[in-house]
Amino acid sequence: MGFRSFYYTSNLIYVRAFNNGNVYINDINGNLYSSNIKTKPSIKIYPNPAKDVINLQLPSTAKNYNISIYNIQGKKIITTNKNIINIEDLKSGVYLIKTVTDTYTYENKIIKL
């Protein structure tokens, strides 16, 4: 398990952050504080730019999800719960793809060729 250490010398604070999300802080008086910070898992969208189909690779923890695609004016033009989306009928341009899972919301840009 790797970790990173940070020092803030003016207040004599020592911070250790581990890859598993645990964070430990020692203050000037020797008090120890800890927290578990969960990082948001990422999604992959490919190919991007795309001509006719985009694929979304979601985290394995995402059992239920809803995907919406918006045009540049903010109008929702596609809603689906499939991770392979046909964008063949969209005009060329930039779109926002919003993916909502049980625990996280992702917003990404896609380019339609």
Secondary structure, 3 states (H helix, E strand, C coil): CCEEEEEECCCCEEEEEECCCEEEEECCCCCEEEEECCCCCCCEEECCCECCEEEEECCCCCCCEEEEEECCCCCEEEEECCCEEECCCCCCEEEEEEEEECCCEEEEEEEEC
